[in-house]
Amino acid sequence: MKAITLLTQLNKFRQDSKLTAQKVQELSRQRFTSLLEKTYHSSAFYRDLYSSHGVKPKDLKDITPQDLPIIDKTMIMENFDSLLTDSSITRKSVEEFLSNDTNPQNRFRNNTVIHTSGSTGVPGLFLYSSKEWSFIAALVVARISQPVFNPFHKLRLAFLGNTEGHFAGVTLTSDAPKFLYNTKLFPNPKDFQNLITSLNEFQPDIISGYAGTIYQLALAKLDGKLKIKPTRLQSSGQVLTEHMRQTIEREFNQSVIDLYACSESIVLGIKKSGKDPFYLFNDWHHFEVVDEKDNLIPEGTQGSLVITPLYRTLQPLIRYRLSDTMALKTTDQPFIALDRFSGRIGETLTYINPQGIKHIVHPSEMVELFVPGLRQFQFEQTSPNTLLLRISISKGYDDSKQFAEKKLQEILVKTNIEKFVSGKVEVVNSIGMNPKTGKYKIIIPYSN
């Protein structure tokens, strides 16, 4: 990105952050209408979809988001070509590009392609125009990174995760302005000790990676193996539990910046520390929470998140359902806040009682587990009627297994499954990350 373009956009985003909540809502509404009008006339998919719901061109200025149908990743992929507003791009041509290119710095016809791994069951392809990608990069620098320019010292930025392929994290980090950062990519290690050695040599000022990876680094620092003093920690891509946050902040003596992001929109919001709310950037996104029948639900009530990134015009995502469940709330600040994040649909556990009634155990019931001396934990549904809790414990905590067994039983009782589900606690030395994804999974659903 050119420095002049970046500086211009930075100034705009900083000014927007000073607006009143009412003004932000007005801007969001105007941008939604503008996006809707452009999309209706440029995307055959949306034009046909909305026409089938009785929406006509004359209605566009007065329509509310709730008047429109909700879409999802399956619909996006099945209608890939007709949804795009550039008819020269096809799904086949994008897939051919990805089949022959794994360098995150390379572009497809000057567009950025983001490929999801399909952790929710449906792989996705998401395209950003050069203008949209510059927009995202500037938004991240303005509201997330906020670097201080020093011509005599570029900030040493360490990215931990998938480094080969067109994934969101590595693609965005690879584009970090070179006049601000000395960036080094650290791939998912087969041997975690190699990562520790490499970080000790690099001595990063900033660490960016999955929450689970940064948490493992905190444990390595606790053990005296990791000898770095970063001034900034940026977590994304996984739920950062309160236990993980407290451990990381204690060992690094730094707050953890938690970025809420997804491939569909790289920067949705930010939580700057454990004391701060999780603000969502609703000046450039329209957020909704709906129930199982897709009806809007009251503020503070948990439901499925539906987003509309208001800056995306090449591949518009209007009322797009994410796999996240949460509750929202308004604040006295410019932006709304995430009231409670319950995790992703793919992380819920499902049990069926003898009467055939389905019981759903949400991640929120498990992710805040507390056990004395706890280093790591992982829940796995190992069969239709079992729940295994793996724990890694620090030395000197001999009673932790019994404590964990009690906590596990409390979870079974609280979720009304204790009569037909048996729980077991297993003590392990450590719980490593998945070498393929670079993620440390807290919850593993049952796979038949």
C-alpha positions in Angstrom: 0.0 0.0 0.0 1.3 3.5 -0.8 2.2 5.5 2.2 0.1 8.5 1.1 -3.0 6.4 0.7 -2.5 4.7 4.0 -2.0 8.0 5.9 -5.2 9.4 4.3 -7.3 6.4 5.3 -5.7 6.4 8.8 -6.8 10.0 9.4 -10.4 9.1 8.3 -10.7 6.1 10.6 -9.4 8.1 13.5 -11.9 10.8 12.9 -14.7 8.2 12.7 -13.7 6.9 16.1 -14.6 10.3 17.6 -18.2 10.3 16.3 -21.2 9.8 18.5 -23.0 6.5 18.6 -26.0 8.1 16.9 -23.9 9.4 14.0 -22.2 6.0 13.6 -25.6 4.4 13.3 -26.7 6.9 10.7 -23.5 6.3 8.7 -24.0 2.6 8.9 -27.6 2.9 7.7 -26.6 5.2 4.7 -23.8 2.8 3.8 -26.1 -0.2 3.9 -28.5 1.5 1.5 -25.7 2.5 -0.8 -24.3 -1.0 -0.9 -27.7 -2.5 -1.5 -28.4 -0.3 -4.5 -25.0 -1.0 -6.1 -25.3 -4.7 -5.5 -28.9 -5.0 -6.8 -27.8 -3.5 -10.2 -24.4 -5.3 -10.4 -25.1 -8.8 -9.0 -27.4 -11.2 -10.8 -27.6 -13.5 -7.8 -28.9 -10.7 -5.5 -31.2 -9.2 -8.1 -32.8 -12.6 -8.6 -32.9 -13.4 -4.9 -34.5 -10.1 -3.9 -36.9 -10.1 -6.9 -38.2 -13.5 -5.7 -38.9 -11.9 -2.3 -40.9 -9.0 -4.0 -38.1 -6.4 -3.7 -38.2 -4.0 -6.7 -35.6 -1.2 -7.6 -38.0 1.5 -6.4 -38.0 -0.1 -2.9 -34.3 -0.1 -2.3 -34.0 3.3 -0.6 -36.7 2.5 2.0 -35.9 -1.1 2.7 -34.6 -2.2 6.1 -32.1 -5.1 6.5 -34.8 -7.2 8.1 -36.8 -7.0 4.9 -34.1 -9.0 3.1 -33.4 -12.8 3.2 -30.3 -14.1 5.1 -27.6 -15.9 3.1 -24.9 -18.3 4.1 -21.5 -19.7 2.9 -23.2 -22.6 1.0 -25.3 -20.1 -1.0 -22.2 -18.0 -1.6 -20.2 -21.0 -3.0 -23.1 -22.5 -5.0 -23.8 -19.1 -6.7 -20.2 -17.8 -6.8 -20.1 -16.5 -10.4 -23.5 -14.8 -10.4 -23.0 -13.2 -7.0 -19.8 -11.3 -8.0 -20.2 -7.8 -9.4 -17.3 -8.5 -11.8 -18.6 -11.0 -14.4 -15.1 -11.7 -15.8 -14.2 -13.6 -12.6 -15.3 -17.2 -12.2 -15.0 -19.7 -9.4 -13.0 -22.0 -11.7 -10.5 -19.3 -12.5 -10.0 -18.5 -8.8 -9.6 -22.2 -7.9 -7.0 -22.6 -10.7 -5.1 -19.7 -9.2 -5.1 -21.2 -5.7 -4.1 -24.6 -7.1 -0.9 -23.2 -8.5 0.0 -20.5 -6.0 0.6 -20.7 -2.3 2.4 -17.3 -1.8 0.1 -15.0 0.3 1.7 -11.9 -1.3 0.6 -12.8 -4.8 -2.7 -11.5 -6.2 -5.4 -12.8 -8.5 -5.9 -10.1 -11.2 -5.0 -7.5 -8.6 -7.6 -8.9 -6.2 -6.8 -10.6 -2.8 -8.2 -14.1 -2.4 -8.8 -15.5 1.0 -9.4 -19.3 1.3 -10.9 -20.8 4.4 -10.0 -24.3 5.6 -13.6 -25.4 5.9 -13.6 -25.8 9.7 -17.4 -25.2 9.7 -17.9 -28.0 7.1 -18.0 -25.7 4.0 -14.7 -24.3 2.5 -15.0 -20.7 1.3 -13.5 -18.4 -1.2 -13.6 -14.7 -0.5 -12.4 -12.0 -2.9 -11.3 -8.4 -2.0 -10.6 -5.8 -4.6 -7.4 -3.8 -4.2 -9.4 -0.9 -2.9 -11.1 -3.0 -0.3 -7.9 -4.7 0.8 -6.2 -1.3 1.3 -9.2 -0.3 3.3 -8.8 -3.3 5.6 -5.1 -2.8 6.0 -5.6 0.9 7.0 -8.4 0.0 9.4 -6.1 -2.6 11.1 -3.3 -0.1 11.5 -5.6 2.7 12.7 -7.6 0.8 15.2 -5.6 -2.3 16.1 -1.9 -1.9 15.6 -1.6 1.8 16.1 2.2 1.8 15.6 4.5 4.8 16.4 6.6 5.6 13.4 10.4 5.5 14.2 12.7 5.8 11.2 15.6 4.4 13.2 13.8 1.3 14.4 11.2 -0.8 12.5 9.0 -2.8 14.8 9.8 -6.4 14.6 6.5 -8.2 13.9 6.3 -12.0 14.4 3.4 -13.8 12.8 2.6 -17.3 14.1 0.4 -19.6 12.0 -0.2 -20.9 8.5 2.4 -19.1 6.4 1.8 -20.8 3.1 -1.5 -20.3 1.3 -4.0 -17.5 0.9 -5.3 -17.5 4.5 -6.5 -14.3 6.1 -3.9 -13.9 8.9 -0.7 -14.4 6.9 -2.0 -12.5 3.9 -2.8 -9.4 6.0 0.5 -9.7 7.9 2.5 -10.1 4.7 1.1 -6.7 3.6 2.1 -4.9 6.7 3.7 -1.5 5.7 7.4 -2.1 5.3 8.3 1.4 6.4 6.8 0.5 9.8 7.5 -3.2 10.3 10.2 -5.7 10.0 8.0 -8.7 9.5 8.9 -12.4 10.0 6.6 -15.3 9.4 6.8 -18.3 11.7 5.1 -21.4 10.3 3.2 -23.9 12.5 6.0 -25.9 14.1 6.2 -29.7 14.3 8.5 -29.1 17.3 7.3 -26.2 19.6 10.9 -25.9 20.9 12.0 -24.8 17.5 9.5 -21.9 17.6 10.8 -20.9 21.0 14.4 -20.9 19.8 13.5 -18.8 16.7 11.6 -16.2 18.7 14.4 -15.9 21.2 16.7 -15.1 18.2 14.3 -12.7 16.5 13.3 -10.8 19.7 9.9 -9.5 18.4 8.3 -6.3 19.5 4.9 -7.6 18.3 3.5 -11.1 18.3 0.4 -11.9 16.3 -1.2 -15.3 16.2 -3.9 -17.6 17.4 -4.9 -17.3 21.1 -3.9 -20.9 21.8 -0.4 -20.4 20.4 0.3 -17.2 22.4 -1.0 -19.0 25.4 1.5 -21.8 24.9 4.2 -19.2 24.6 3.1 -17.8 28.0 3.6 -21.3 29.4 7.0 -21.5 27.9 7.9 -18.2 29.5 6.6 -19.5 32.8 9.0 -22.4 32.4 11.9 -20.1 31.7 12.4 -21.3 28.1 11.1 -18.3 26.3 13.2 -15.1 26.8 11.5 -12.3 24.8 9.8 -9.1 25.9 7.3 -8.0 23.3 5.5 -4.7 23.8 2.4 -5.9 22.0 0.4 -9.1 21.8 -2.3 -9.5 19.1 -4.6 -12.5 19.3 -7.2 -13.6 16.7 -8.8 -16.6 15.1 -9.7 -18.4 18.3 -11.7 -17.7 21.5 -9.4 -16.1 24.1 -10.7 -17.5 27.4 -10.3 -15.5 30.6 -7.9 -18.1 32.0 -5.8 -17.9 28.9 -5.8 -14.0 29.0 -4.8 -13.9 32.7 -1.9 -16.3 32.1 -0.6 -14.5 29.1 -0.9 -11.0 30.6 0.8 -12.2 33.8 3.8 -13.9 32.1 4.4 -11.2 29.5 3.3 -8.2 31.7 1.3 -7.0 28.7 -2.4 -6.7 27.8 -3.6 -8.9 25.0 -5.3 -7.2 22.1 -8.0 -9.6 21.0 -9.1 -9.1 17.3 -12.4 -10.4 16.2 -11.9 -11.4 12.6 -13.0 -13.8 10.0 -12.3 -14.5 6.4 -15.6 -12.8 5.4 -14.4 -9.6 7.0 -10.9 -9.4 8.3 -11.6 -6.9 11.1 -14.9 -6.9 12.9 -13.9 -5.5 16.3 -11.4 -5.3 19.1 -10.9 -5.9 22.8 -7.8 -4.0 24.0 -7.5 -5.6 27.4 -9.3 -7.7 30.0 -10.8 -4.5 31.5 -12.2 -3.2 28.2 -15.4 -4.1 26.4 -15.2 -5.9 23.1 -16.1 -3.2 20.7 -17.5 -4.0 17.2 -16.9 -1.6 14.3 -20.5 -1.0 13.3 -19.6 2.1 11.3 -18.4 -0.3 8.5 -20.5 -3.3 9.4 -24.1 -4.0 10.0 -24.6 -6.5 12.9 -27.7 -8.5 13.8 -28.4 -11.3 16.1 -31.2 -13.7 15.2 -33.0 -16.7 16.7 -33.5 -20.1 15.1 -36.3 -18.7 13.0 -34.2 -15.8 11.8 -36.1 -13.3 13.8 -34.2 -10.4 15.5 -33.8 -10.9 19.2 -33.5 -8.4 22.0 -30.3 -6.8 23.0 -28.3 -9.0 25.5 -30.0 -12.2 24.2 -27.8 -14.9 22.7 -28.3 -15.9 19.1 -26.7 -16.4 15.7 -24.7 -13.5 14.3 -25.5 -12.0 10.9 -23.2 -9.4 9.3 -23.0 -7.1 6.4 -19.5 -5.7 5.6 -20.5 -2.3 4.2 -17.2 -1.8 2.3 -17.3 -5.0 0.2 -18.7 -4.4 -3.3 -16.8 -7.0 -5.4 -18.3 -9.9 -3.5 -21.0 -8.4 -1.4 -22.2 -10.3 1.7 -25.5 -8.8 2.6 -27.1 -10.3 5.7 -24.6 -13.1 5.8 -24.8 -15.7 8.6 -21.6 -16.5 10.5 -21.2 -19.6 12.6 -20.8 -17.5 15.7 -23.3 -17.3 18.5 -23.3 -14.2 20.8 -25.2 -11.3 22.3 -24.8 -7.6 21.6 -25.3 -4.4 23.6 -25.2 -0.7 22.9 -22.8 1.5 24.7 -22.2 5.2 25.4 -19.2 4.9 23.0 -19.3 5.3 19.2 -19.4 1.5 18.7 -21.6 -1.2 19.9 -20.2 -4.0 22.1 -20.1 -7.8 22.1 -22.0 -8.6 25.3 -21.3 -12.3 25.4 -19.5 -14.6 22.9 -20.5 -18.2 23.1 -18.3 -19.6 20.4 -18.8 -21.1 17.0 -21.6 -23.5 16.0 -18.9 -26.1 15.1 -17.7 -26.1 18.7 -21.0 -27.0 20.3 -21.5 -30.5 21.6 -24.7 -32.4 20.9 -26.2 -35.2 23.1 -29.5 -37.0 22.7 -31.3 -38.4 25.8 -33.1 -41.7 25.9 -36.3 -40.0 24.9 -34.8 -38.7 21.7 -34.6 -35.0 22.9 -31.5 -33.1 21.7 -29.3 -31.4 24.3 -26.8 -28.7 23.1 -23.8 -27.9 25.2 -22.5 -24.4 24.2 -18.8 -23.5 24.4 -19.7 -20.9 27.0 -20.4 -23.7 29.5 -16.8 -25.0 29.1 -14.3 -22.4 28.1 -14.1 -20.7 31.5 -13.1 -23.8 33.4 -11.0 -23.1 36.5 -8.8 -25.8 38.2 -5.9 -25.0 40.5 -2.6 -25.3 38.7 -4.3 -25.6 35.4 -2.0 -25.1 32.4 -4.1 -26.4 29.5 -7.5 -28.1 29.0 -9.5 -29.7 26.2 -13.0 -31.1 26.1 -13.8 -33.9 23.6 -17.0 -35.7 23.0 -15.6 -39.1 22.5 -18.9 -40.9 21.9 -22.6 -40.1 21.8 -22.8 -40.4 25.6 -19.4 -39.4 26.9 -17.4 -36.3 27.6 -13.6 -36.4 28.2 -11.8 -33.5 29.8 -8.0 -33.5 29.3 -6.0 -31.3 31.6 -2.3 -30.4 31.9 -1.4 -29.4 35.5 1.6 -27.6 36.9 3.8 -29.5 39.4 2.7 -29.5 43.0 -1.0 -29.6 42.4 -1.8 -33.2 43.4 -5.5 -32.6 44.1 -6.3 -30.9 40.7 -7.7 -34.0 39.0 -10.3 -34.5 41.8 -11.1 -30.8 41.5 -11.5 -31.1 37.7 -13.8 -34.2 38.1 -16.0 -32.1 40.4 -16.1 -29.2 37.9 -16.9 -31.6 35.0 -19.8 -33.1 36.9 -21.1 -29.6 37.6 -21.1 -28.9 33.9 -23.0 -32.1 33.2 -25.6 -31.1 35.8 -25.9 -27.5 34.7 -26.5 -28.7 31.1 -29.0 -31.3 32.2 -27.2 -34.3 30.7 -25.7 -35.9 33.9 -28.2 -38.8 33.8 -27.2 -40.1 30.4 -23.7 -38.7 29.8 -20.6 -39.9 31.7 -17.6 -37.7 32.2 -14.0 -38.6 32.6 -10.9 -36.5 33.4 -7.5 -37.4 31.9 -4.3 -35.8 33.1 -1.7 -35.3 30.2 1.7 -33.7 30.0 0.6 -31.1 27.4 -2.0 -30.5 24.7 -0.3 -29.5 21.5 -1.6 -27.4 18.6 -2.8 -29.0 15.4 0.3 -28.8 13.1 -2.0 -28.4 10.1 -4.1 -25.5 11.3 -1.8 -24.0 14.0 -4.7 -23.9 16.4 -5.0 -25.3 19.9 -8.5 -26.7 20.1 -10.4 -26.3 23.4 -13.5 -28.2 22.3 -13.7 -31.2 19.9 -17.2 -32.3 18.9 -18.0 -36.0 18.3 -17.1 -37.3 14.9 -19.0 -40.5 14.0 
